[in-house]
Amino acid sequence: MSAPRVRLYGRPGCHLCDVAREVVASVCAELGEEFDEVSVDDDPALRERFGEEVPVTFVDGRQHDFWRVDAHRLRAALTRA
């Protein structure tokens, strides 16, 4: 089984992270994609890298969005050839 194409970096108690998770989950379910989520608070290097930019989304290993996830942009990134 391959790794999920979408990764969401966030932190517990983050309202924007909760909203981003809903958007990511919805788009991924629609397209039959999986996503995973990583808490930046569990890793000092991630906390240093992303700081206050959470939530941050990656698609296929590349940074896609931060703070807000746009469903249309995410869908387009996942359906590009």
Beta strands, then each sheet from edge to edge (+ up, - down):
strand 1: 6-10
strand 2: 35-39
strand 3: 56-59
strand 4: 62-66
sheet 1: 2+ 1+ 3- 4+
end
